[in-house]
């Protein structure tokens, strides 16, 4: 029997149809990830299930007496402590406890206590404290008023309240957006153990792979269910796309063959009937979309100028704010090929270290030395607040690159998927993901050798995250990454640095080891026997080999880009001449000799273009072969 049944559901917002007779069912205990492009209607669907909006057609049925849990959109506030705020979320328990204090009828008192026993009311405080601890609140913080915390931390309290209820169906909309990596890993473990059903909207691949039994895809108003996690969903969708593309090619070939017959024989009386028959057959051929997914997202970082090692060094550096020390005795170096991820709970100093590396924070003591030619690209989500809402991406980039031509300005925006329309849209009308793309474009405008990314994927969808991973793998400079997305860290970072207890130290394990390390450390601390992170010599060797592989591929990448630029230039020149030859006025105002010269030049350019394309293909093949071997 299904816990939730969505039948022929239609939802419209502002006259736009988001769901069109869509259907889905979720059984008790089943966890489903809900994915789809930005704006497809995922959050709207959750709101409809929760009863916040009414369907325009169809119906949503939740099993009788089933409890529904979701994170409230408004963060809690007020003088109530965190632990009491979470406990108050269970309204049944709160009401029963209040009634137990005032009830006088013996039979009712017995019923109240029996129900309190059934819902494990006595263990509720310990359970609430455990959830808050997992989300980053220590015992001291749990007793403080909610109003003491910032909006992001208060949203964690809202999440803790939803988890504490342990409902039959849990609705989660981007639950990791306000979490750090440690809290995200804890949430993955909690969801894996959770006995109820869940419908989860998330752009976190790690969460979708480790915590769900199926993926519901919202596409073009319809819902389709695929068993397994997100990786399995991608595999199946890719195979479907290939099959559909092959079918489309076959139909296109048949259509072209039949159309050729029609065009040749339409005017001949002896063939007129056959031509008419072919026309009717053409009309009956199926129309197949050759591409299932939307246009793939692509990012591209500018090629940085190489720098000799070391790019940057720190020697016994202490840093902080207004006399308060946050980090001390840092002695590290960063080189051109490094891919470093910073680990550690929020508030431990990761962003402080990033600002120190970026030169946005002056050391309190010690020295920071860097190459005089070093350029640093710095991305942080809070920079979105500094954007001019009434201006466009073109306006922002033109100010950031005052010497750039309009074409160069648009080209830098296009590197991050901001096409002509979005480049001319006011920032206030851009989505969160589009603002993030603008910030990435601004951060990399000077082709930096060191790229600092502080939570770069908070507003990027799954396709954009994959595009970012691909772009970073091809980037020839160094990367310093702060992210709650474990999948991104695993795909990008070769080195892990732990920011904790006022220090920045190498963590020699990998992400699978780090998943269990915070719990092991807390246990060791409780025993008064905390140990530093394990070291593994093999990890250093792996990092060195990966760095050498990237360095070896750099000349091939340069060759590919040069060949690509040559093809683009020659194609542009061909296009200009073809436009001239297509202009009727040319033949009225110019001599036959001029036309001949243009035709001869066009033929030569086309020959050069073909040769350049062959060089491009050869360079791309060499790069792919070398990458596969490395």
VOMAR-600198 format. One line per 10 residues: number of its first residue (from 0); their letters; for each residue x, y, z of C-alpha. Coordinates in steps of 0.25 Angstrom, whole numbers, plus 5000, padded with zeros to 4 digits. Each point is the difference from the previous one (the first is absolute). Layout:
NUM = A = X/Y/Z; ...
***
This chain:
0 = XXXXXXXXXX = 5000/5000/5000; 5005/5014/4996; 5003/5010/5010; 4999/5012/4990; 4992/4999/4987; 5001/5012/4990; 4990/4998/4989; 4999/5008/4987; 5005/5012/5008; 5000/5014/4992
10 = XXXXXXXXXX = 5006/5012/5007; 5001/5014/4994; 5007/5012/5005; 4998/5014/4994; 4993/4993/4988; 5012/4991/4997; 4997/4985/5001; 5011/4993/5009; 4994/4986/5001; 4990/4995/4990
20 = XXXXXXXXXX = 4992/4988/5004; 5013/4994/5007; 4999/4987/5009; 5009/4994/5010; 4998/4991/5012; 5009/4998/5012; 4999/4988/5009; 5003/5000/5015; 5015/5001/5004; 5004/5003/4985
30 = XXXXXXXXXX = 5009/5012/4998; 4999/5007/4987; 5009/5011/4994; 4993/5010/4992; 5008/5006/4989; 4998/5009/4988; 5005/5013/4994; 4999/5013/5007; 4986/5006/4999; 4993/4986/4997
40 = XXXXXXXXXX = 4991/5001/5012; 5007/4991/5010; 4998/5009/5012; 4986/5003/4995; 4997/4985/5001; 5005/4999/5014; 4991/5012/5004; 4988/4994/4993; 5002/4986/5008; 5001/5008/5013
50 = XXXXXXXXXX = 4987/5007/4997; 5006/5014/4998; 4994/5001/4986; 4988/4994/4993; 5001/4991/4988; 4994/5006/4987; 4996/4985/4996; 5002/4986/5005; 5002/4997/5015; 5010/4997/5011
60 = XXXXXXXXXX = 4997/4989/5010; 5008/4997/5013; 4997/4988/5007; 4990/5002/5012; 5007/5003/5013; 5013/5002/4993; 5009/5011/5006; 5006/5010/4991; 5013/5007/5003; 5007/5011/4993
70 = XXXXXXXXXX = 5010/5012/5003; 4993/5013/5002; 5004/5011/4990; 5001/5010/5011; 5011/4998/5009; 4996/4999/5015; 5003/5012/5009; 4998/5005/5014; 5005/4998/5014; 4997/4985/5001
80 = XXXXXXXXXX = 5012/4991/5001; 5004/4991/4988; 4997/4987/5007; 4986/5005/5005; 4997/5006/4986; 5003/4986/4994; 4992/4993/5011; 4988/5009/4997; 4999/4996/4986; 4994/4987/5005
90 = XXXXXXXXXX = 4986/5006/5003; 4994/4987/5004; 5010/4998/5011; 5000/5014/5004; 4984/5000/5001; 5001/4986/5008; 5010/5006/5010; 4992/5012/5002; 4987/4992/5002; 5007/4990/5010
100 = XXXXXXXXXX = 5003/5012/5009; 4985/5004/5000; 4992/4988/4998; 4991/4995/5012; 4993/4988/4994; 5007/4987/5004; 4996/4993/4987; 5005/5012/4991; 5013/5001/5008; 5003/4985/4997
110 = XXXXXXXXXX = 4997/5003/4985; 5009/5012/5000; 5012/4992/5007; 4997/4988/4991; 5002/5009/4987; 5012/5007/5006; 5006/4986/5002; 4996/4996/4986; 5007/5012/4993; 5013/4999/5009
120 = XXXXXXXXXX = 4998/5013/5006; 5010/4998/5011; 5011/4997/4990; 4996/5013/4992; 5010/5010/5006; 5012/4990/4998; 4996/4998/4985; 4998/5015/4998; 5014/5002/5006; 5006/4990/4991
130 = XXXXXXXXXX = 4994/5006/4987; 5004/5014/5004; 5014/4995/5003; 5001/4993/4987; 4996/5013/4993; 5012/5007/5007; 4994/5005/5013; 5008/4996/5013; 4993/4999/5013; 5003/5015/5004
140 = XXXXXXXXXX = 4994/5005/4987; 4987/4991/5002; 4997/5008/5012; 5001/5014/4994; 4988/5007/4994; 4997/4999/4985; 5002/5015/4998; 5015/4999/5003; 5002/4993/4987; 5001/5004/4986
150 = XXXXXXXXXX = 4990/4997/4989; 5008/4988/4995; 5002/4994/5014; 4985/5002/5003; 4996/4993/4987; 5008/4988/5006; 4991/5001/5012; 4988/4999/4990; 5006/4988/4994; 5003/4993/5014
160 = XXXXXXXXXX = 4985/5002/5003; 4995/4993/4988; 5010/4988/5002; 4996/5000/5015; 4985/4997/4996; 5004/4987/4993; 4988/5001/4991; 4994/4990/4991; 5004/5008/4988; 5011/5011/5001
170 = XXXXXXXXXX = 5000/5011/4989; 5014/5006/4999; 5003/5012/4990; 5016/5002/4998; 5002/4995/5015; 5016/5002/4998; 4999/5015/4996; 5003/5005/5014; 5009/4989/5004; 5015/4998/5001
180 = XXXXXXXXXX = 5007/4987/4995; 5000/4994/5014; 4985/5002/5002; 4997/4995/4986; 5007/4987/5002; 4992/4999/5013; 4987/5002/4993; 5003/4990/4990; 5002/4990/5011; 4987/5004/5007
190 = XXXXXXXXXX = 4992/4998/4987; 5006/4987/4997; 4995/4995/5014; 4987/5007/4999; 4988/4990/5000; 4990/5009/4994; 4998/5005/4985; 5006/5012/4994; 4999/5009/4988; 5013/5008/4999
200 = XXXXXXXXXX = 5003/5011/4990; 5015/5002/5000; 5012/5004/4991; 5009/4992/5009; 5005/4987/4992; 5005/4994/5012; 4987/5001/5007; 4992/4995/4988; 5010/4988/4999; 5001/4995/5014
210 = XXXXXXXXXX = 4986/5003/5006; 4989/4998/4989; 4994/4987/4994; 4995/5007/4987; 5000/5012/4992; 4988/5008/4996; 5003/5008/4988; 4991/5013/4998; 5001/5003/4985; 4991/5007/4991
220 = XXXXXXXXXX = 4988/4999/5010; 5001/4985/5002; 5006/4992/5011; 5008/4987/4997; 5006/4991/5010; 5013/4992/4999; 5005/4990/5010; 5013/5003/5007; 5009/5012/5003; 5004/5012/4991
230 = XXXXXXXXXX = 5011/4992/4994; 4991/4989/4995; 4990/5011/4995; 5011/5007/4992; 5004/4986/4994; 4986/4997/4996; 4997/5013/4995; 5013/5000/4992; 4996/4987/4993; 4986/5005/4997
240 = XXXXXXXXXX = 5006/5012/4994; 5009/4992/4991; 4989/4991/4996; 4991/5012/4997; 5011/5007/4992; 5002/4987/4992; 4985/4999/4997; 5000/5015/4996; 5011/4998/4990; 4993/4988/4993
250 = XXXXXXXXXX = 4987/5008/4999; 5008/5012/4995; 5007/4991/4989; 4987/4995/4996; 4994/5013/4999; 5011/5006/4992; 4999/4988/4990; 4985/5002/4998; 5001/5015/4999; 5011/4998/4989
260 = XXXXXXXXXX = 4990/4992/4992; 4989/5010/5002; 5009/5011/4996; 5005/4993/4987; 4987/4995/4995; 4989/5009/5006; 4998/5007/4986; 5001/4987/4991; 4986/4995/4997; 5005/4985/5000
270 = XXXXXXXXXX = 5005/5002/5014; 4990/5009/5006; 4992/4989/5007; 5012/4994/5006; 5005/5014/5005; 4986/5003/5006; 5001/4986/5007; 5014/5004/5005; 4995/5013/5005; 4989/4993/5008
280 = XXXXXXXXXX = 5011/4990/5006; 5009/5011/5004; 4988/5006/5008; 4999/4987/5007; 5015/4999/5004; 5001/5002/5015; 5007/5013/5005; 5010/4996/5010; 5008/5009/5009; 5015/4997/4997
290 = XXXXXXXXXX = 5004/5006/5014; 4993/4996/5013; 5007/5009/5009; 5000/5015/4999; 5013/5006/4993; 5011/4995/5009; 5006/5011/5009; 5015/5003/4997; 5010/5008/5008; 5014/5004/4996
300 = XXXXXXXXXX = 5010/5007/5008; 5010/5010/4993; 5014/4994/4998; 5010/5006/5011; 5014/5004/4998; 5009/4989/5006; 5008/5004/5013; 5012/4993/5006; 4999/4993/5013; 4997/5004/5011
310 = XXXXXXXXXX = 4988/5008/4996; 4997/5004/5015; 5006/4997/5013; 4996/5003/5014; 5010/5000/5012; 4995/4999/5014; 4988/5009/4997; 4990/5004/5010; 4986/5006/4995; 4988/5006/5006
320 = XXXXXXXXXX = 4991/5012/5002; 5001/5012/5009; 5010/4993/5009; 4993/4987/5001; 5008/4988/4995; 4993/4990/4991; 5012/4993/4994; 5014/4999/5005; 5014/4995/4996; 4996/4996/4985
330 = XXXXXXXXXX = 5012/4996/4992; 4996/4994/4986; 5002/5002/4985; 4991/5000/4988; 5006/4996/4986; 4994/5002/4986; 4994/4986/4999; 4994/4999/5014; 4986/4996/5002; 4997/5002/5014
340 = XXXXXXXXXX = 4986/4999/5008; 4999/5006/5014; 4993/4991/5010; 4994/5004/5014; 4987/5004/5006; 4995/5014/4997; 5006/5010/5010; 5013/4994/5000; 5007/5010/4991; 4999/4994/4986
350 = XXXXXXXXXX = 4995/5013/4994; 5010/5008/5008; 5011/4991/4994; 4995/5002/4986; 5000/5016/5002; 5014/4999/5005; 5004/4992/4987; 4993/5010/4992; 5007/5012/5006; 4987/5005/5006
360 = XXXXXXXXXX = 5004/4999/5014; 5014/5005/5005; 5007/4990/5010; 5001/5004/5014; 5014/4994/5000; 5009/4991/4991; 5002/5002/4985; 4993/4997/4988; 5008/4999/4987; 4995/4999/4986
370 = XXXXXXXXXX = 5004/5001/4986; 5000/5015/4995; 4992/4995/4988; 4990/4992/5008; 4985/5003/4997; 4990/4995/5009; 4985/4997/4996; 4991/5001/5013; 4986/4994/5000; 4990/5001/5012
380 = XXXXXXXXXX = 4985/4999/5000; 4999/5013/5009; 5006/5008/4988; 4986/4999/4994; 4995/5010/5010; 5011/5010/4993; 4994/4999/4986; 4992/5012/4995; 4986/4994/4999; 4996/5011/4989
390 = XXXXXXXXXX = 5012/4997/4991; 5002/4988/4990; 5011/4990/5000; 5006/5008/4988; 5001/5012/5008; 5007/4993/5012; 5010/4994/4991; 5002/5012/4992; 5004/5008/5013; 5009/4988/5004
400 = XXXXXXXXXX = 5007/5000/4987; 5001/5015/4996; 5010/4997/4988; 4992/4988/4994; 4992/5001/4987; 4985/4997/5001; 5003/4987/4993; 5010/4996/5011; 4990/5004/5011; 4989/4991/4994
410 = XXXXXXXXXX = 5011/4989/4997; 5003/5000/5015; 4986/4999/5004; 4997/4989/4990; 5011/4991/5006; 4990/4998/5012; 4987/4998/4992; 4995/5015/5000; 4995/5001/4986; 4996/5013/4993
420 = XXXXXXXXXX = 4986/5000/5006; 5005/4998/5015; 5012/5009/4998; 4990/5011/4997; 4991/4997/5012; 4999/5008/5013; 5007/4993/5011; 4988/5001/5008; 4993/4991/4990; 5011/4989/5000
430 = XXXXXXXXXX = 4998/4987/5007; 5010/4996/5012; 5007/4991/4990; 5002/5011/4990; 5005/5010/5010; 5010/4989/5004; 5004/4999/4985; 5002/5015/5000; 5009/5000/5012; 5008/4988/4994
440 = XXXXXXXXXX = 5002/5008/4988; 5004/5013/5008; 5010/4992/5009; 5007/4994/4988; 5000/5012/4990; 5016/5002/5002; 5003/4986/4997; 5005/4997/5015; 5010/4990/5003; 4994/4997/5014
450 = XXXXXXXXXX = 4985/4998/5000; 4993/5001/5014; 4986/4994/5000; 4992/5002/5013; 4987/4991/4999; 4999/5002/4985; 4989/4990/4997; 4989/5005/5010; 4991/5005/4989; 5005/4992/4988
460 = XXXXXXXXXX = 4991/4988/4995; 5006/4986/4998; 5004/5003/4985; 5007/5013/5004; 5007/4992/5011; 5005/4990/4990; 5005/5011/4991; 5007/5007/5011; 5007/4986/5003; 5004/4999/4986
470 = XXXXXXXXXX = 5005/5014/4999; 5009/4999/5012; 5006/4987/4995; 5005/5007/4988; 5004/5013/5008; 5015/5001/5000; 5001/5008/5012; 4999/4997/5015; 4986/4999/5007; 4997/5002/5015
480 = XXXXXXXXXX = 4986/4995/5002; 4990/5001/5012; 4987/4992/4998; 4990/4992/5007; 4998/4991/4988; 5008/4988/5002; 4999/4995/4986; 5006/5013/4995; 5012/4999/5010; 5002/4985/4995
490 = XXXXXXXXXX = 5000/5004/4986; 5009/5013/5001; 5009/4999/5011; 5014/4993/5001; 5003/5005/5014; 4992/5002/5012; 5003/5010/5011; 4993/5000/5013; 4997/5013/5007; 4997/4997/5014
500 = XXXXXXXXXX = 5005/5005/5014; 5006/5013/4994; 5009/4992/4991; 5001/4996/4985; 5006/4986/4998; 5001/4990/4989; 4989/4989/5001; 5007/4988/4994; 4988/4991/4999; 4989/5001/4989
510 = XXXXXXXXXX = 4986/5004/5000; 4995/4986/5004; 5009/5001/5012; 4996/5014/5004; 4985/4995/5000; 5003/4992/5013; 5012/5009/5005; 4991/5011/5007; 4992/4989/5008; 5013/4993/5004
520 = XXXXXXXXXX = 5006/5013/5004; 4988/5003/5009; 5001/4987/5006; 5015/5001/5003; 4998/5014/5006; 4989/4994/5009; 5010/4990/5005; 5011/5011/5001; 5008/4993/4990; 4998/5008/4987
530 = XXXXXXXXXX = 5010/4997/4989; 5004/5007/4987; 4996/4996/4987; 5007/4987/4994; 5011/5002/4990; 5002/4992/4987; 5012/5001/4992; 4993/4994/4988; 4990/5013/5000; 5012/5009/4997
540 = XXXXXXXXXX = 5005/4991/4989; 4986/5000/4994; 4999/5015/5000; 5014/5002/4994; 4996/4991/4989; 4987/5007/4997; 5007/5013/5000; 5010/4995/4990; 4989/4995/4991; 4993/5013/5000
550 = XXXXXXXXXX = 5014/5007/4997; 5003/4990/4988; 4986/5003/4994; 5001/5015/5001; 5008/5001/4986; 4989/4991/4993; 4989/5009/5006; 5007/5012/4995; 5001/4993/4986; 4985/4997/5000
560 = XXXXXXXXXX = 4996/5014/5004; 5009/5006/4989; 4995/4991/4990; 4985/5003/5004; 5003/5015/4999; 5006/4999/4986; 4988/4992/4995; 4991/5011/5006; 5008/5011/4994; 5000/4993/4986
570 = XXXXXXXXXX = 4985/4997/5001; 4997/5015/5003; 5008/5004/4988; 4993/4990/4991; 4986/5005/5006; 5004/5015/4996; 5003/4996/4986; 4988/4991/4998; 4991/5012/5005; 5007/5009/4990
580 = XXXXXXXXXX = 4997/4990/4989; 4986/4998/5004; 4997/5015/4999; 4994/5004/4986; 5006/5014/5000; 5014/4994/4999; 4997/4995/4986; 4994/5014/4996; 5011/5009/5006; 5012/4991/4998
590 = XXXXXXXXXX = 5008/4994/4988; 5000/4985/4997; 5015/5001/5004; 4996/5004/5014; 4990/4988/5001; 5011/4991/4995; 5010/5004/5010; 4989/4998/5011; 4997/4987/4995; 5014/4995/4999
600 = XXXXXXXXXX = 5003/5006/5014; 4988/4992/5006; 5005/4987/4994; 5014/5002/5006; 4994/5004/5013; 4991/4987/5000; 5012/4992/4997; 5008/5006/5012; 4988/4998/5008; 4999/4985/4997
610 = XXXXXXXXXX = 5015/4999/5003; 4998/5007/5013; 4988/4991/5004; 5009/4988/4998; 5011/5006/5009; 4989/5003/5010; 4995/4986/5000; 5014/4994/5000; 5003/5009/5012; 4987/4996/5008
620 = XXXXXXXXXX = 5003/4985/4997; 5014/5001/5005; 4995/5008/5013; 4989/4989/5002; 5010/4989/4998; 5010/5006/5010; 4989/5003/5010; 4996/4985/5000; 5014/4995/5002; 5003/5010/5011
***
